[in-house]
Amino acid sequence: MNDFDRKYWQNRYLEKKIGWNIGYISTPIKAYVNQLEDKNLNILIPGGGNSYEAEFLWKSGFKNTYILDFAKQPLENFKKRVSGFPNEQLLNHDFFESKGEFDLIIEQTFFCALNPKLRTDYVKQYFNF
Ligand SMILES: C[S@@+](CC[C@H](N)C(=O)[O-])C[C@H]1O[C@@H](n2cnc3c(N)ncnc32)[C@H](O)[C@@H]1O
């Protein structure tokens, strides 16, 4: 099994081998976001990729939405697609080395994309936010 490292993911975007990319916010996440009332929530989307949920959140008035991905390409794609989204809310970091304070973390096909040996660290990492 490869290590699913930064280079691996960046290449998947460059080669457009992104079969997971649905191109819109998933229906359950959309329904969840639509019942949120506090638009000031600090929201993190780890392993966000092209992040259609961040686009939906941003356009719905959740201005404190952050996307974290260690591959640069999807963040570049996002910048081109969603005008006005602040650069400083595009976090080009490794999830496992990140810190911050968030009220809510939303993720789509991130956990399932990690090497299974990282699953315990994944859970522990949530306590750093
Ligand atoms: C299967 S893709 C899902 C992307 C997006 N959430 C979606 O549903 O379209 C997994 C994403 O996690 C990112 N990723 C994997 N390991 C990561 C890590 N350690 N830190 C940050 N991002 C990571 C990859 O670059 C990739 O964009």
The ligand as an SDF file (V2000), in Angstrom:
LIG
                    3D

 27 29  0  0  0  0  0  0  0  0999 V2000
  -10.6520   11.3810   -1.0100 C   0  0  0  0  0  0  0  0  0  0  0  0
  -10.1070   13.0430   -0.9640 S   0  0  0  0  0  0  0  0  0  0  0  0
  -11.5820   13.8810   -0.3920 C   0  0  0  0  0  0  0  0  0  0  0  0
  -11.5940   15.3420   -0.7690 C   0  0  0  0  0  0  0  0  0  0  0  0
  -12.9010   16.0780   -0.4370 C   0  0  0  0  0  0  0  0  0  0  0  0
  -13.1990   16.0260    0.9800 N   0  0  0  0  0  0  0  0  0  0  0  0
  -14.0470   15.5270   -1.2480 C   0  0  0  0  0  0  0  0  0  0  0  0
  -14.9260   14.8540   -0.6770 O   0  0  0  0  0  0  0  0  0  0  0  0
  -14.0520   15.7790   -2.4600 O   0  0  0  0  0  0  0  0  0  0  0  0
   -9.0770   13.0760    0.4960 C   0  0  0  0  0  0  0  0  0  0  0  0
   -8.4180   14.4360    0.7100 C   0  0  0  0  0  0  0  0  0  0  0  0
   -7.6860   14.4110    1.9190 O   0  0  0  0  0  0  0  0  0  0  0  0
   -6.4660   15.0960    1.7260 C   0  0  0  0  0  0  0  0  0  0  0  0
   -5.5150   14.5930    2.7300 N   0  0  0  0  0  0  0  0  0  0  0  0
   -5.0950   13.3210    2.8850 C   0  0  0  0  0  0  0  0  0  0  0  0
   -4.2600   13.2160    3.9310 N   0  0  0  0  0  0  0  0  0  0  0  0
   -4.1670   14.4720    4.4750 C   0  0  0  0  0  0  0  0  0  0  0  0
   -3.4580   15.0140    5.5750 C   0  0  0  0  0  0  0  0  0  0  0  0
   -2.6690   14.2580    6.3490 N   0  0  0  0  0  0  0  0  0  0  0  0
   -3.5820   16.3320    5.8430 N   0  0  0  0  0  0  0  0  0  0  0  0
   -4.3720   17.1100    5.0640 C   0  0  0  0  0  0  0  0  0  0  0  0
   -5.0700   16.6620    4.0020 N   0  0  0  0  0  0  0  0  0  0  0  0
   -4.9700   15.3570    3.7100 C   0  0  0  0  0  0  0  0  0  0  0  0
   -6.0810   14.8010    0.2920 C   0  0  0  0  0  0  0  0  0  0  0  0
   -5.1800   15.7310   -0.2460 O   0  0  0  0  0  0  0  0  0  0  0  0
   -7.4510   14.8180   -0.3850 C   0  0  0  0  0  0  0  0  0  0  0  0
   -7.7740   16.1060   -0.8580 O   0  0  0  0  0  0  0  0  0  0  0  0
  1  2  1  0
  2  3  1  0
  2 10  1  0
  3  4  1  0
  4  5  1  0
  5  6  1  0
  5  7  1  0
  7  8  2  0
  7  9  1  0
 10 11  1  0
 11 12  1  0
 11 26  1  0
 12 13  1  0
 13 14  1  0
 13 24  1  0
 14 15  1  0
 14 23  1  0
 15 16  2  0
 16 17  1  0
 17 18  1  0
 17 23  2  0
 18 19  1  0
 18 20  2  0
 20 21  1  0
 21 22  2  0
 22 23  1  0
 24 25  1  0
 24 26  1  0
 26 27  1  0
M  CHG  2   2   1   9  -1
M  END
$$$$
